[in-house]
Amino acid sequence: RIGITDHAQDALGDVVYVDLPEVGESFDAESTFGEIESTKSVSDLFCPVSGEVVTVNDALDTDPSLVNSDPYGEGWLIELHPNDEGDLENLLTADAYEQEIA
């Protein structure tokens, strides 16, 4: 699953809208796959690895605030089937990311 970090949701402020792709769309690593709108700004969402969208979190259509209240749980954005499973090894865990930005 792909989402945003707790740090990112905190910096964004209250999320009011999320524009996500359709199932079946494919994206390259670091390409834009959608937008997230908060009371402060609109930000692009970037794909961490290349792959095809297999599931979209439709719950965000009616409750985008899930991104704020539960970014690592119910606030996920999309599920992606990676083109190369090895690319996943380069991603940081939430804890590793927090240490990186500390």
N, C-alpha and C positions, 0 to 999 in steps of 0.2 A: 504494500500500500504506500501511496505517496501522499504527503500532507505538508504542512508547514510546522516549523519548530515553535515551541512555547515562547522562545525569545522573539520570533517573528510576529506571532499573533499579539504579543504584548506591545511591540513597537507599532503595529498597525492600529491598535485601538479596536473599537467595536466593529466587527465585520458585519456588513449589511447586505452583501451580495457576492456570489461566487459564480463566475462564468466558466463552465467546464466543457471539455470536448465530448464528442459522441463516442460510444463504444465502437471499436473497429478502426478508429483513427490511429495513425502511427506518427511518432515523433522521434527526432534525433536528440541525442544528449545535448543539453543546454539550450534547446529550442523552447519557445514559448508555447505552452499548452492551454493557457487560460488567463483569467484575470481575477483578482480579489479586490473588492471594494470595501473600504471602511469609512468611518466618519471622518478620517483624516486624509485619506488618499486612495488612489487606484494603483495597484501594483500588478505587474506581470507575474505569472507562475511559470517557472522553468523546470523542464524535465531533467532529472538527475542522470538518467540512462536512456539509451535508445530502446524503443519498443512499441507495442501496440496496446491501446487501452482496452481492457477486458471488462471493467466495471467502473461505474461512476457513482459517487455517493449522492443519490437523489434526495436524501434527507436534507441536504443543504439548500435545496430549492425552497423549502418552507421554513427552515431554521438555520440560516447561515451562522448564527451565533455559536453553533456547536464547534466551529473552528476555534473560538475563544475559550469556551468552557471545557473542551476535551480534545486538544489538538492531536494527542497521541492515541486517542480512542475513537469516539463517535464523530470526531471532526475531520477524519481523513477525507481526501479529495478524490483520488482515482486509484484503481489497481491497474498495474501495467505488466504485461508479459514482456520481459526484456529480450532483446535480440541476442544478447550474449550474457548468460548467467554470470560469467566471470566479472562483468562490470559491477555487480552488486558488492563485490569484495572491497571496492574502493570507496564505498559510502560510509559515513560516520554514523554511529549510534547516537541517540539523543544525549547520553552521558558524555560521549567523546566530543560531541559538538559543544556542549556546555563548557567543557574543559578548554576547548580550542578558543572560545570567545572570552573566557574569564581573564 
